[in-house]
Amino acid sequence: MKVIGIGIDVVEVDRIKSSIEEFSERFLSRVFTKSEREYCQKQKMPELHLAARFAAKEAIAKAFGTGIGKEIGWLDMEILRKESGEPEVQLRGDARGYARQRGVGQIMVSLTHAKQYAAANAVILGS
């Protein structure tokens, strides 16, 4: 497999927290899937986990070279957690078709967060 793209993103946790406070469910349902919201809401500090997933989606879009928009939307990417704790990316909708066209075989992400920042990097591998 060859590297198709690499992306990275850092987000201020307070920015996500402010968006949640100001726009509530409208923001959450526009950016995060139901499974992502359910997982994060069960955590001690949901905003940290939401911010990490926000950063992961941005990093994936950057790795594709598209950004969030026409080809790939927020809800077209889902960041889940395997039993091992490793994050797993599932593509849906337009993103799935776009990935097929580009020959994507695997998307790997790494997430991290602290009190003030969350970050993620993404590597897209394919043929």
MOPAC internal coordinates of N, CA, C and O (Angstrom, degrees):
PM7 1SCF
backbone

  N    0.0000 0     0.00 0     0.00 0    0    0    0
  C    1.4561 1     0.00 0     0.00 0    1    0    0
  C    1.5238 1   109.75 1     0.00 0    2    1    0
  O    1.2310 1   121.31 1   -32.34 1    3    2    1
  N    1.3044 1   115.10 1   147.66 1    3    2    1
  C    1.4613 1   119.62 1   177.35 1    5    3    2
  C    1.5287 1   109.24 1  -113.05 1    6    5    3
  O    1.2310 1   120.94 1   -20.13 1    7    6    5
  N    1.3049 1   115.81 1   159.87 1    7    6    5
  C    1.4623 1   121.24 1   177.55 1    9    7    6
  C    1.5257 1   108.30 1   -78.91 1   10    9    7
  O    1.2310 1   120.99 1   -57.42 1   11   10    9
  N    1.3193 1   115.71 1   122.58 1   11   10    9
  C    1.4657 1   121.85 1   176.65 1   13   11   10
  C    1.5235 1   110.03 1   -89.30 1   14   13   11
  O    1.2310 1   120.88 1   143.28 1   15   14   13
  N    1.3258 1   115.92 1   -36.72 1   15   14   13
  C    1.4599 1   119.06 1   179.97 1   17   15   14
  C    1.5126 1   112.63 1  -168.86 1   18   17   15
  O    1.2310 1   121.43 1   -22.17 1   19   18   17
  N    1.3238 1   114.87 1   157.83 1   19   18   17
  C    1.4648 1   122.85 1   177.82 1   21   19   18
  C    1.5185 1   107.14 1  -132.20 1   22   21   19
  O    1.2310 1   120.60 1   -43.57 1   23   22   21
  N    1.3253 1   116.45 1   136.43 1   23   22   21
  C    1.4623 1   120.27 1   178.11 1   25   23   22
  C    1.5127 1   110.94 1  -139.51 1   26   25   23
  O    1.2310 1   120.94 1   -25.01 1   27   26   25
  N    1.3175 1   115.81 1   154.99 1   27   26   25
  C    1.4640 1   121.83 1   178.64 1   29   27   26
  C    1.5232 1   108.02 1  -144.31 1   30   29   27
  O    1.2310 1   120.74 1   -30.45 1   31   30   29
  N    1.3302 1   116.20 1   149.55 1   31   30   29
  C    1.4564 1   120.03 1   176.43 1   33   31   30
  C    1.5281 1   109.37 1  -152.02 1   34   33   31
  O    1.2310 1   121.11 1   -34.23 1   35   34   33
  N    1.3094 1   115.49 1   145.77 1   35   34   33
  C    1.4612 1   123.52 1   175.20 1   37   35   34
  C    1.5218 1   106.73 1  -126.72 1   38   37   35
  O    1.2310 1   120.53 1   -44.28 1   39   38   37
  N    1.3213 1   116.59 1   135.72 1   39   38   37
  C    1.4627 1   120.55 1   179.88 1   41   39   38
  C    1.5286 1   109.14 1  -132.65 1   42   41   39
  O    1.2310 1   121.21 1   -36.65 1   43   42   41
  N    1.3225 1   115.29 1   143.35 1   43   42   41
  C    1.4610 1   120.01 1   174.61 1   45   43   42
  C    1.5249 1   108.47 1   -76.81 1   46   45   43
  O    1.2310 1   120.25 1   -53.36 1   47   46   45
  N    1.3137 1   117.12 1   126.64 1   47   46   45
  C    1.4560 1   121.78 1  -179.21 1   49   47   46
  C    1.5281 1   110.24 1   -59.04 1   50   49   47
  O    1.2310 1   119.92 1   141.74 1   51   50   49
  N    1.3341 1   117.75 1   -38.26 1   51   50   49
  C    1.4673 1   120.67 1   179.90 1   53   51   50
  C    1.5259 1   112.58 1   -62.12 1   54   53   51
  O    1.2310 1   120.25 1   150.36 1   55   54   53
  N    1.3284 1   117.14 1   -29.64 1   55   54   53
  C    1.4713 1   120.54 1   177.76 1   57   55   54
  C    1.5304 1   110.09 1   -65.07 1   58   57   55
  O    1.2310 1   120.76 1   137.12 1   59   58   57
  N    1.3121 1   116.16 1   -42.88 1   59   58   57
  C    1.4680 1   120.81 1   178.30 1   61   59   58
  C    1.5263 1   109.61 1   -68.83 1   62   61   59
  O    1.2310 1   120.80 1   136.46 1   63   62   61
  N    1.3226 1   116.07 1   -43.54 1   63   62   61
  C    1.4686 1   120.58 1   179.53 1   65   63   62
  C    1.5283 1   110.63 1   -60.03 1   66   65   63
  O    1.2310 1   120.00 1   137.99 1   67   66   65
  N    1.3250 1   117.61 1   -42.01 1   67   66   65
  C    1.4692 1   121.81 1   178.23 1   69   67   66
  C    1.5208 1   111.50 1   -64.15 1   70   69   67
  O    1.2310 1   120.38 1   139.12 1   71   70   69
  N    1.3238 1   116.88 1   -40.88 1   71   70   69
  C    1.4705 1   120.44 1   178.39 1   73   71   70
  C    1.5232 1   110.79 1   -64.05 1   74   73   71
  O    1.2310 1   120.55 1   141.63 1   75   74   73
  N    1.3239 1   116.55 1   -38.37 1   75   74   73
  C    1.4662 1   120.59 1   177.82 1   77   75   74
  C    1.5283 1   109.60 1   -65.43 1   78   77   75
  O    1.2310 1   120.44 1   134.47 1   79   78   77
  N    1.3329 1   116.77 1   -45.53 1   79   78   77
  C    1.4623 1   120.61 1  -179.38 1   81   79   78
  C    1.5241 1   111.90 1   -64.83 1   82   81   79
  O    1.2310 1   120.14 1   140.10 1   83   82   81
  N    1.3318 1   117.33 1   -39.90 1   83   82   81
  C    1.4599 1   120.98 1  -176.37 1   85   83   82
  C    1.5272 1   113.06 1   -79.39 1   86   85   83
  O    1.2310 1   120.37 1   137.46 1   87   86   85
  N    1.3374 1   116.89 1   -42.54 1   87   86   85
  C    1.4643 1   120.10 1  -172.14 1   89   87   86
  C    1.5286 1   113.77 1  -112.36 1   90   89   87
  O    1.2310 1   120.20 1   170.79 1   91   90   89
  N    1.3170 1   117.23 1    -9.21 1   91   90   89
  C    1.4560 1   124.37 1   175.47 1   93   91   90
  C    1.5257 1   112.91 1    48.09 1   94   93   91
  O    1.2310 1   120.95 1    51.77 1   95   94   93
  N    1.3218 1   115.79 1  -128.23 1   95   94   93
  C    1.4680 1   121.72 1  -174.30 1   97   95   94
  C    1.5233 1   112.58 1   -61.23 1   98   97   95
  O    1.2310 1   119.95 1   149.30 1   99   98   97
  N    1.3142 1   117.70 1   -30.70 1   99   98   97
  C    1.4690 1   120.33 1   179.26 1  101   99   98
  C    1.5315 1   110.38 1   -60.05 1  102  101   99
  O    1.2310 1   120.40 1   135.30 1  103  102  101
  N    1.3241 1   116.84 1   -44.70 1  103  102  101
  C    1.4698 1   121.12 1   177.36 1  105  103  102
  C    1.5247 1   110.58 1   -68.29 1  106  105  103
  O    1.2310 1   120.86 1   129.78 1  107  106  105
  N    1.3222 1   115.96 1   -50.22 1  107  106  105
  C    1.4600 1   120.50 1  -175.65 1  109  107  106
  C    1.5255 1   111.91 1   -58.74 1  110  109  107
  O    1.2310 1   119.93 1   134.12 1  111  110  109
  N    1.3292 1   117.75 1   -45.88 1  111  110  109
  C    1.4625 1   120.41 1  -176.67 1  113  111  110
  C    1.5239 1   112.57 1   -75.74 1  114  113  111
  O    1.2310 1   119.94 1   162.51 1  115  114  113
  N    1.3050 1   117.72 1   -17.49 1  115  114  113
  C    1.4728 1   121.50 1   177.52 1  117  115  114
  C    1.5325 1   111.74 1   -81.60 1  118  117  115
  O    1.2310 1   120.81 1   150.90 1  119  118  117
  N    1.3386 1   116.05 1   -29.10 1  119  118  117
  C    1.4670 1   120.64 1  -173.10 1  121  119  118
  C    1.5319 1   113.08 1  -107.47 1  122  121  119
  O    1.2310 1   120.05 1   146.28 1  123  122  121
  N    1.3302 1   117.50 1   -33.72 1  123  122  121
  C    1.4638 1   121.25 1  -172.54 1  125  123  122
  C    1.5274 1   111.59 1  -118.83 1  126  125  123
  O    1.2310 1   120.97 1   -38.28 1  127  126  125
  N    1.3345 1   115.75 1   141.72 1  127  126  125
  C    1.4629 1   119.93 1   176.75 1  129  127  126
  C    1.5284 1   109.30 1   -71.83 1  130  129  127
  O    1.2310 1   121.10 1   -13.86 1  131  130  129
  N    1.3069 1   115.51 1   166.14 1  131  130  129
  C    1.4605 1   120.69 1   178.97 1  133  131  130
  C    1.5322 1   110.73 1   -58.38 1  134  133  131
  O    1.2310 1   120.44 1   136.59 1  135  134  133
  N    1.3271 1   116.77 1   -43.41 1  135  134  133
  C    1.4754 1   120.42 1  -179.98 1  137  135  134
  C    1.5232 1   111.63 1   -63.31 1  138  137  135
  O    1.2310 1   120.46 1   139.65 1  139  138  137
  N    1.3232 1   116.73 1   -40.35 1  139  138  137
  C    1.4692 1   120.38 1   177.93 1  141  139  138
  C    1.5228 1   110.46 1   -63.76 1  142  141  139
  O    1.2310 1   120.58 1   134.68 1  143  142  141
  N    1.3195 1   116.49 1   -45.32 1  143  142  141
  C    1.4752 1   120.31 1  -179.65 1  145  143  142
  C    1.5237 1   110.61 1   -62.63 1  146  145  143
  O    1.2310 1   120.51 1   135.26 1  147  146  145
  N    1.3234 1   116.63 1   -44.74 1  147  146  145
  C    1.4661 1   120.10 1  -179.16 1  149  147  146
  C    1.5268 1   111.35 1   -61.55 1  150  149  147
  O    1.2310 1   120.33 1   134.96 1  151  150  149
  N    1.3286 1   116.98 1   -45.04 1  151  150  149
  C    1.4635 1   120.14 1   179.35 1  153  151  150
  C    1.5293 1   110.39 1   -61.56 1  154  153  151
  O    1.2310 1   120.33 1   129.85 1  155  154  153
  N    1.3164 1   116.97 1   -50.15 1  155  154  153
  C    1.4697 1   121.02 1  -175.31 1  157  155  154
  C    1.5229 1   112.06 1   -64.80 1  158  157  155
  O    1.2310 1   120.20 1   142.11 1  159  158  157
  N    1.3313 1   117.23 1   -37.89 1  159  158  157
  C    1.4663 1   120.14 1  -178.53 1  161  159  158
  C    1.5256 1   111.96 1   -66.54 1  162  161  159
  O    1.2310 1   120.00 1   158.65 1  163  162  161
  N    1.3189 1   117.60 1   -21.35 1  163  162  161
  C    1.4706 1   121.42 1   178.36 1  165  163  162
  C    1.5283 1   112.40 1   -80.44 1  166  165  163
  O    1.2310 1   120.33 1   167.96 1  167  166  165
  N    1.3209 1   116.98 1   -12.04 1  167  166  165
  C    1.4615 1   121.31 1  -176.57 1  169  167  166
  C    1.5318 1   110.73 1   -83.64 1  170  169  167
  O    1.2310 1   121.01 1   -21.83 1  171  170  169
  N    1.3275 1   115.67 1   158.17 1  171  170  169
  C    1.4655 1   121.63 1  -178.41 1  173  171  170
  C    1.5298 1   111.75 1   -58.78 1  174  173  171
  O    1.2310 1   119.97 1   137.97 1  175  174  173
  N    1.3203 1   117.66 1   -42.03 1  175  174  173
  C    1.4658 1   122.45 1   178.67 1  177  175  174
  C    1.5322 1   108.15 1  -126.09 1  178  177  175
  O    1.2310 1   119.97 1   -96.21 1  179  178  177
  N    1.3291 1   117.66 1    83.79 1  179  178  177
  C    1.4651 1   121.61 1  -174.78 1  181  179  178
  C    1.5247 1   114.08 1   -53.67 1  182  181  179
  O    1.2310 1   120.38 1   144.52 1  183  182  181
  N    1.3307 1   116.88 1   -35.48 1  183  182  181
  C    1.4691 1   119.30 1  -176.60 1  185  183  182
  C    1.5320 1   112.35 1   -62.37 1  186  185  183
  O    1.2310 1   119.75 1   149.05 1  187  186  185
  N    1.3382 1   118.09 1   -30.95 1  187  186  185
  C    1.4682 1   120.73 1   177.34 1  189  187  186
  C    1.5285 1   110.79 1   -64.71 1  190  189  187
  O    1.2310 1   120.97 1   135.61 1  191  190  189
  N    1.3095 1   115.75 1   -44.39 1  191  190  189
  C    1.4617 1   121.11 1  -177.27 1  193  191  190
  C    1.5254 1   111.24 1   -72.97 1  194  193  191
  O    1.2310 1   120.59 1   143.03 1  195  194  193
  N    1.3216 1   116.47 1   -36.97 1  195  194  193
  C    1.4651 1   119.90 1   175.51 1  197  195  194
  C    1.5280 1   110.54 1   -65.60 1  198  197  195
  O    1.2310 1   120.46 1   137.82 1  199  198  197
  N    1.3208 1   116.73 1   -42.18 1  199  198  197
  C    1.4678 1   120.50 1   179.50 1  201  199  198
  C    1.5270 1   110.91 1   -63.01 1  202  201  199
  O    1.2310 1   120.21 1   140.81 1  203  202  201
  N    1.3324 1   117.21 1   -39.19 1  203  202  201
  C    1.4680 1   120.28 1   178.67 1  205  203  202
  C    1.5254 1   110.69 1   -64.46 1  206  205  203
  O    1.2310 1   120.14 1   140.64 1  207  206  205
  N    1.3186 1   117.34 1   -39.36 1  207  206  205
  C    1.4624 1   120.47 1   178.42 1  209  207  206
  C    1.5221 1   111.40 1   -70.37 1  210  209  207
  O    1.2310 1   120.56 1   143.50 1  211  210  209
  N    1.3123 1   116.53 1   -36.50 1  211  210  209
  C    1.4715 1   120.72 1   174.79 1  213  211  210
  C    1.5308 1   109.05 1   -59.33 1  214  213  211
  O    1.2310 1   120.66 1   132.10 1  215  214  213
  N    1.3339 1   116.35 1   -47.90 1  215  214  213
  C    1.4689 1   121.19 1   179.34 1  217  215  214
  C    1.5263 1   110.83 1   -62.22 1  218  217  215
  O    1.2310 1   120.17 1   141.27 1  219  218  217
  N    1.3303 1   117.27 1   -38.73 1  219  218  217
  C    1.4654 1   120.55 1   179.85 1  221  219  218
  C    1.5214 1   111.01 1   -63.39 1  222  221  219
  O    1.2310 1   120.35 1   137.37 1  223  222  221
  N    1.3187 1   116.93 1   -42.63 1  223  222  221
  C    1.4653 1   120.24 1   179.76 1  225  223  222
  C    1.5272 1   110.70 1   -64.93 1  226  225  223
  O    1.2310 1   120.48 1   139.44 1  227  226  225
  N    1.3100 1   116.69 1   -40.56 1  227  226  225
  C    1.4711 1   120.42 1   176.28 1  229  227  226
  C    1.5312 1   110.33 1   -63.45 1  230  229  227
  O    1.2310 1   120.40 1   137.15 1  231  230  229
  N    1.3325 1   116.83 1   -42.85 1  231  230  229
  C    1.4674 1   120.64 1  -179.49 1  233  231  230
  C    1.5288 1   111.16 1   -64.15 1  234  233  231
  O    1.2310 1   120.22 1   139.79 1  235  234  233
  N    1.3192 1   117.19 1   -40.21 1  235  234  233
  C    1.4664 1   120.92 1   178.40 1  237  235  234
  C    1.5220 1   110.37 1   -64.28 1  238  237  235
  O    1.2310 1   120.53 1   134.41 1  239  238  237
  N    1.3242 1   116.60 1   -45.59 1  239  238  237
  C    1.4690 1   120.36 1   179.32 1  241  239  238
  C    1.5300 1   110.81 1   -61.47 1  242  241  239
  O    1.2310 1   120.54 1   141.52 1  243  242  241
  N    1.3286 1   116.57 1   -38.48 1  243  242  241
  C    1.4695 1   120.12 1   176.93 1  245  243  242
  C    1.5266 1   110.66 1   -66.72 1  246  245  243
  O    1.2310 1   120.29 1   140.84 1  247  246  245
  N    1.3218 1   117.04 1   -39.16 1  247  246  245
  C    1.4625 1   120.27 1   178.69 1  249  247  246
  C    1.5284 1   110.92 1   -63.71 1  250  249  247
  O    1.2310 1   120.44 1   145.46 1  251  250  249
  N    1.3150 1   116.77 1   -34.54 1  251  250  249
  C    1.4640 1   120.97 1   175.17 1  253  251  250
  C    1.5299 1   111.25 1   -73.04 1  254  253  251
  O    1.2310 1   120.82 1   159.91 1  255  254  253
  N    1.3338 1   116.03 1   -20.09 1  255  254  253
  C    1.4593 1   119.96 1  -178.82 1  257  255  254
  C    1.5109 1   113.51 1    82.25 1  258  257  255
  O    1.2310 1   120.42 1  -162.54 1  259  258  257
  N    1.3283 1   116.81 1    17.46 1  259  258  257
  C    1.4642 1   120.45 1  -175.56 1  261  259  258
  C    1.5200 1   113.94 1  -111.22 1  262  261  259
  O    1.2310 1   120.28 1   149.55 1  263  262  261
  N    1.3180 1   117.07 1   -30.45 1  263  262  261
  C    1.4514 1   120.04 1  -167.49 1  265  263  262
  C    1.5236 1   108.28 1    73.02 1  266  265  263
  O    1.2310 1   120.83 1    -2.47 1  267  266  265
  N    1.3269 1   116.02 1   177.53 1  267  266  265
  C    1.4646 1   121.05 1   177.90 1  269  267  266
  C    1.5214 1   107.20 1   -83.17 1  270  269  267
  O    1.2310 1   120.48 1   -50.92 1  271  270  269
  N    1.3014 1   116.70 1   129.08 1  271  270  269
  C    1.4636 1   118.60 1  -179.95 1  273  271  270
  C    1.5021 1   113.08 1   164.52 1  274  273  271
  O    1.2310 1   120.89 1    57.83 1  275  274  273
  N    1.3151 1   115.91 1  -122.17 1  275  274  273
  C    1.4610 1   121.79 1  -171.24 1  277  275  274
  C    1.5344 1   113.37 1   -61.81 1  278  277  275
  O    1.2310 1   120.01 1   125.73 1  279  278  277
  N    1.3189 1   117.58 1   -54.27 1  279  278  277
  C    1.4600 1   120.31 1  -175.60 1  281  279  278
  C    1.5254 1   113.34 1   -77.13 1  282  281  279
  O    1.2310 1   120.81 1   143.97 1  283  282  281
  N    1.3225 1   116.06 1   -36.03 1  283  282  281
  C    1.4644 1   120.55 1  -174.68 1  285  283  282
  C    1.5266 1   109.45 1  -135.46 1  286  285  283
  O    1.2310 1   121.01 1   -55.85 1  287  286  285
  N    1.3266 1   115.68 1   124.15 1  287  286  285
  C    1.4640 1   121.13 1   177.88 1  289  287  286
  C    1.5221 1   111.02 1  -103.89 1  290  289  287
  O    1.2310 1   121.30 1   -11.65 1  291  290  289
  N    1.3267 1   115.11 1   168.35 1  291  290  289
  C    1.4669 1   120.64 1  -178.99 1  293  291  290
  C    1.5235 1   112.43 1   -54.46 1  294  293  291
  O    1.2310 1   120.62 1   134.40 1  295  294  293
  N    1.3233 1   116.42 1   -45.60 1  295  294  293
  C    1.4607 1   120.21 1  -174.46 1  297  295  294
  C    1.5235 1   112.91 1   -82.77 1  298  297  295
  O    1.2310 1   120.26 1   176.42 1  299  298  297
  N    1.3297 1   117.12 1    -3.58 1  299  298  297
  C    1.4672 1   121.40 1   175.86 1  301  299  298
  C    1.5236 1   111.52 1   -78.31 1  302  301  299
  O    1.2310 1   120.38 1   169.36 1  303  302  301
  N    1.3205 1   116.88 1   -10.64 1  303  302  301
  C    1.4642 1   122.20 1   179.07 1  305  303  302
  C    1.5178 1   108.20 1  -121.58 1  306  305  303
  O    1.2310 1   120.81 1   -46.95 1  307  306  305
  N    1.3219 1   116.06 1   133.05 1  307  306  305
  C    1.4576 1   120.46 1   178.04 1  309  307  306
  C    1.5211 1   108.26 1  -127.57 1  310  309  307
  O    1.2310 1   121.09 1   -51.75 1  311  310  309
  N    1.3277 1   115.51 1   128.25 1  311  310  309
  C    1.4637 1   121.31 1  -179.87 1  313  311  310
  C    1.5229 1   107.37 1  -105.89 1  314  313  311
  O    1.2310 1   120.97 1   -72.24 1  315  314  313
  N    1.3200 1   115.75 1   107.76 1  315  314  313
  C    1.4559 1   121.81 1  -178.57 1  317  315  314
  C    1.5239 1   109.51 1  -107.04 1  318  317  315
  O    1.2310 1   120.91 1    -7.22 1  319  318  317
  N    1.3115 1   115.87 1   172.78 1  319  318  317
  C    1.4651 1   121.32 1  -179.47 1  321  319  318
  C    1.5182 1   108.52 1  -120.51 1  322  321  319
  O    1.2310 1   120.87 1   -57.86 1  323  322  321
  N    1.3332 1   115.94 1   122.14 1  323  322  321
  C    1.4612 1   120.36 1   175.54 1  325  323  322
  C    1.5245 1   109.05 1   -72.26 1  326  325  323
  O    1.2310 1   120.34 1   -15.39 1  327  326  325
  N    1.3246 1   116.95 1   164.61 1  327  326  325
  C    1.4673 1   120.74 1   177.57 1  329  327  326
  C    1.5177 1   111.58 1   -57.45 1  330  329  327
  O    1.2310 1   120.38 1   149.18 1  331  330  329
  N    1.3243 1   116.87 1   -30.82 1  331  330  329
  C    1.4661 1   121.83 1  -179.93 1  333  331  330
  C    1.5294 1   112.01 1   -71.77 1  334  333  331
  O    1.2310 1   120.47 1   166.74 1  335  334  333
  N    1.3365 1   116.71 1   -13.26 1  335  334  333
  C    1.4592 1   121.35 1  -176.67 1  337  335  334
  C    1.5175 1   112.98 1    99.63 1  338  337  335
  O    1.2310 1   120.69 1   167.03 1  339  338  337
  N    1.3207 1   116.28 1   -12.97 1  339  338  337
  C    1.4688 1   121.66 1  -179.59 1  341  339  338
  C    1.5309 1   110.28 1   -70.21 1  342  341  339
  O    1.2310 1   120.17 1   -44.09 1  343  342  341
  N    1.3328 1   117.29 1   135.91 1  343  342  341
  C    1.4658 1   118.54 1   176.25 1  345  343  342
  C    1.5271 1   110.70 1   -72.57 1  346  345  343
  O    1.2310 1   121.45 1   -33.01 1  347  346  345
  N    1.3117 1   114.83 1   146.99 1  347  346  345
  C    1.4612 1   121.60 1  -179.86 1  349  347  346
  C    1.5248 1   108.46 1  -130.01 1  350  349  347
  O    1.2310 1   120.78 1   -43.82 1  351  350  349
  N    1.3184 1   116.11 1   136.18 1  351  350  349
  C    1.4619 1   121.60 1  -179.68 1  353  351  350
  C    1.5198 1   109.15 1  -101.38 1  354  353  351
  O    1.2310 1   121.20 1   -50.05 1  355  354  353
  N    1.3181 1   115.31 1   129.95 1  355  354  353
  C    1.4593 1   120.77 1   171.13 1  357  355  354
  C    1.5172 1   107.46 1  -120.49 1  358  357  355
  O    1.2310 1   121.34 1   -50.21 1  359  358  357
  N    1.3220 1   115.04 1   129.79 1  359  358  357
  C    1.4590 1   120.48 1   177.84 1  361  359  358
  C    1.5153 1   109.13 1   -99.97 1  362  361  359
  O    1.2310 1   121.17 1   -33.42 1  363  362  361
  N    1.3331 1   115.37 1   146.58 1  363  362  361
  C    1.4539 1   121.62 1   177.72 1  365  363  362
  C    1.5125 1   108.84 1  -136.18 1  366  365  363
  O    1.2310 1   120.90 1    -8.35 1  367  366  365
  N    1.3067 1   115.89 1   171.65 1  367  366  365
  C    1.4586 1   121.93 1   171.86 1  369  367  366
  C    1.5168 1   114.48 1    50.28 1  370  369  367
  O    1.2310 1   121.50 1    46.22 1  371  370  369
  N    1.3360 1   114.74 1  -133.78 1  371  370  369
  C    1.4638 1   121.54 1  -177.00 1  373  371  370
  C    1.5243 1   112.49 1   -59.50 1  374  373  371
  O    1.2310 1   120.25 1   144.37 1  375  374  373
  N    1.3150 1   117.12 1   -35.63 1  375  374  373
  C    1.4695 1   120.26 1  -178.47 1  377  375  374
  C    1.5230 1   111.25 1   -65.45 1  378  377  375
  O    1.2310 1   120.58 1   141.81 1  379  378  377
  N    1.3156 1   116.50 1   -38.19 1  379  378  377
  C    1.4694 1   119.81 1   179.40 1  381  379  378
  C    1.5308 1   110.21 1   -62.92 1  382  381  379
  O    1.2310 1   120.45 1   133.48 1  383  382  381
  N    1.3268 1   116.75 1   -46.52 1  383  382  381
  C    1.4616 1   120.68 1   178.16 1  385  383  382
  C    1.5173 1   112.33 1   -63.65 1  386  385  383
  O    1.2310 1   120.72 1   138.51 1  387  386  385
  N    1.3186 1   116.23 1   -41.49 1  387  386  385
  C    1.4659 1   121.20 1   178.96 1  389  387  386
  C    1.5297 1   110.15 1   -62.51 1  390  389  387
  O    1.2310 1   120.53 1   138.43 1  391  390  389
  N    1.3267 1   116.60 1   -41.57 1  391  390  389
  C    1.4676 1   121.07 1   179.65 1  393  391  390
  C    1.5282 1   110.84 1   -64.67 1  394  393  391
  O    1.2310 1   120.31 1   138.63 1  395  394  393
  N    1.3194 1   117.02 1   -41.37 1  395  394  393
  C    1.4736 1   120.34 1   177.86 1  397  395  394
  C    1.5234 1   110.82 1   -60.26 1  398  397  395
  O    1.2310 1   120.71 1   134.81 1  399  398  397
  N    1.3240 1   116.24 1   -45.19 1  399  398  397
  C    1.4704 1   120.95 1   179.64 1  401  399  398
  C    1.5231 1   111.42 1   -59.25 1  402  401  399
  O    1.2310 1   120.58 1   144.89 1  403  402  401
  N    1.3141 1   116.49 1   -35.11 1  403  402  401
  C    1.4665 1   121.52 1  -178.11 1  405  403  402
  C    1.5268 1   113.21 1   -86.44 1  406  405  403
  O    1.2310 1   119.71 1   176.81 1  407  406  405
  N    1.3228 1   118.16 1    -3.19 1  407  406  405
  C    1.4592 1   121.49 1   179.18 1  409  407  406
  C    1.5154 1   114.19 1    76.25 1  410  409  407
  O    1.2310 1   120.39 1  -150.46 1  411  410  409
  N    1.3283 1   116.87 1    29.54 1  411  410  409
  C    1.4677 1   121.03 1  -178.51 1  413  411  410
  C    1.5242 1   110.29 1   -70.94 1  414  413  411
  O    1.2310 1   121.31 1   -49.26 1  415  414  413
  N    1.3236 1   115.09 1   130.74 1  415  414  413
  C    1.4530 1   121.33 1   176.83 1  417  415  414
  C    1.5171 1   112.71 1  -106.91 1  418  417  415
  O    1.2310 1   120.63 1   147.54 1  419  418  417
  N    1.3298 1   116.41 1   -32.46 1  419  418  417
  C    1.4648 1   120.63 1  -175.92 1  421  419  418
  C    1.5221 1   109.97 1  -156.03 1  422  421  419
  O    1.2310 1   121.32 1   -36.50 1  423  422  421
  N    1.3267 1   115.07 1   143.50 1  423  422  421
  C    1.4668 1   121.33 1   172.60 1  425  423  422
  C    1.5173 1   106.79 1  -123.16 1  426  425  423
  O    1.2310 1   120.92 1   -57.98 1  427  426  425
  N    1.3075 1   115.84 1   122.02 1  427  426  425
  C    1.4593 1   121.04 1   178.15 1  429  427  426
  C    1.5281 1   108.48 1  -109.74 1  430  429  427
  O    1.2310 1   120.85 1   -43.62 1  431  430  429
  N    1.3298 1   115.98 1   136.38 1  431  430  429
  C    1.4619 1   120.30 1   176.48 1  433  431  430
  C    1.5180 1   109.72 1  -130.62 1  434  433  431
  O    1.2310 1   121.59 1   -27.43 1  435  434  433
  N    1.3081 1   114.57 1   152.57 1  435  434  433
  C    1.4549 1   122.45 1   173.41 1  437  435  434
  C    1.5202 1   106.53 1  -129.82 1  438  437  435
  O    1.2310 1   120.55 1   -47.77 1  439  438  437
  N    1.3282 1   116.55 1   132.23 1  439  438  437
  C    1.4650 1   122.51 1  -178.36 1  441  439  438
  C    1.5207 1   109.80 1  -116.79 1  442  441  439
  O    1.2310 1   120.95 1   -31.21 1  443  442  441
  N    1.3253 1   115.79 1   148.79 1  443  442  441
  C    1.4600 1   120.52 1   171.88 1  445  443  442
  C    1.5206 1   108.13 1  -150.74 1  446  445  443
  O    1.2310 1   121.08 1   -26.67 1  447  446  445
  N    1.3211 1   115.54 1   153.33 1  447  446  445
  C    1.4633 1   119.08 1   176.24 1  449  447  446
  C    1.5194 1   110.32 1  -154.39 1  450  449  447
  O    1.2310 1   122.13 1   -29.10 1  451  450  449
  N    1.3200 1   113.53 1   150.90 1  451  450  449
  C    1.4575 1   122.89 1   174.93 1  453  451  450
  C    1.5246 1   105.81 1  -132.82 1  454  453  451
  O    1.2310 1   119.55 1    10.17 1  455  454  453
  N    1.3085 1   118.47 1  -169.83 1  455  454  453
  C    1.4618 1   120.49 1  -176.83 1  457  455  454
  C    1.5238 1   113.21 1   -59.68 1  458  457  455
  O    1.2310 1   119.89 1   140.43 1  459  458  457
  N    1.3263 1   117.82 1   -39.57 1  459  458  457
  C    1.4618 1   120.60 1  -172.80 1  461  459  458
  C    1.5188 1   114.70 1  -104.30 1  462  461  459
  O    1.2310 1   119.78 1   155.40 1  463  462  461
  N    1.3246 1   118.02 1   -24.60 1  463  462  461
  C    1.4627 1   120.38 1  -173.55 1  465  463  462
  C    1.5176 1   111.73 1  -134.65 1  466  465  463
  O    1.2310 1   121.83 1   -28.60 1  467  466  465
  N    1.3162 1   114.11 1   151.40 1  467  466  465
  C    1.4629 1   121.95 1   169.53 1  469  467  466
  C    1.5204 1   106.21 1  -127.54 1  470  469  467
  O    1.2310 1   121.03 1   -32.98 1  471  470  469
  N    1.3189 1   115.63 1   147.02 1  471  470  469
  C    1.4626 1   119.51 1  -178.99 1  473  471  470
  C    1.5206 1   109.36 1  -143.27 1  474  473  471
  O    1.2310 1   121.69 1   -21.94 1  475  474  473
  N    1.3158 1   114.37 1   158.06 1  475  474  473
  C    1.4606 1   120.33 1   176.85 1  477  475  474
  C    1.5147 1   109.03 1  -151.61 1  478  477  475
  O    1.2310 1   121.65 1   -30.06 1  479  478  477
  N    1.3217 1   114.44 1   149.94 1  479  478  477
  C    1.4570 1   118.31 1   168.85 1  481  479  478
  C    1.5190 1   107.56 1  -126.99 1  482  481  479
  O    1.2310 1   121.15 1   -25.80 1  483  482  481
  N    1.3259 1   115.40 1   154.20 1  483  482  481
  C    1.4591 1   121.36 1  -178.66 1  485  483  482
  C    1.5187 1   109.09 1  -135.39 1  486  485  483
  O    1.2310 1   121.34 1   -39.98 1  487  486  485
  N    1.3090 1   115.04 1   140.02 1  487  486  485
  C    1.4584 1   121.86 1   174.51 1  489  487  486
  C    1.5265 1   106.64 1  -126.20 1  490  489  487
  O    1.2310 1   121.12 1   -53.75 1  491  490  489
  N    1.3230 1   115.46 1   126.25 1  491  490  489
  C    1.4581 1   120.97 1   178.27 1  493  491  490
  C    1.5230 1   107.94 1  -106.05 1  494  493  491
  O    1.2310 1   121.28 1   -55.19 1  495  494  493
  N    1.3331 1   115.16 1   124.81 1  495  494  493
  C    1.4608 1   121.96 1   179.94 1  497  495  494
  C    1.5233 1   109.69 1  -113.49 1  498  497  495
  O    1.2310 1   120.94 1   -32.21 1  499  498  497
  N    1.3122 1   115.81 1   147.79 1  499  498  497
  C    1.4565 1   119.24 1   178.91 1  501  499  498
  C    1.5001 1   112.24 1  -165.97 1  502  501  499
  O    1.2310 1   121.91 1     7.88 1  503  502  501
  N    1.3225 1   113.96 1  -172.12 1  503  502  501
  C    1.4654 1   120.02 1  -177.66 1  505  503  502
  C    1.5137 1   111.64 1   -88.42 1  506  505  503
  O    1.2310 1   120.10 1   180.00 1  507  506  505

